[in-house]
Amino acid sequence: MVALLLVLLLALILFGVGFAVKALWWVAIVVLVLWALGFVFRSADSAGTRGRWYRW
């Protein structure tokens, strides 16, 4: 009985970790797309000026 509960708990933990990792991949893709769009639009806006895409 205890072994069955441990196996079910392990399956639940692994399912949760897998879901979190997949969700984090989607978040990373969205952030990458937003960063790329910001890079493209900022370089197009400042074509006549210094043209830096960073703010340091």
HULIN-V972783 format. One record per pair of residues at least 6 apart in sequence whose ideal C-beta (glycine too) atoms are under 6 Angstrom apart, sorted by the first residue. I is the first residue (numbers start at 0). J is the second residue. D is the distance in whole Angstrom. If there is no record, write none. Layout:
BEGIN
i j d
I J D
I J D
END
This chain:
BEGIN
i j d
38 52 5
41 52 5
42 52 6
END
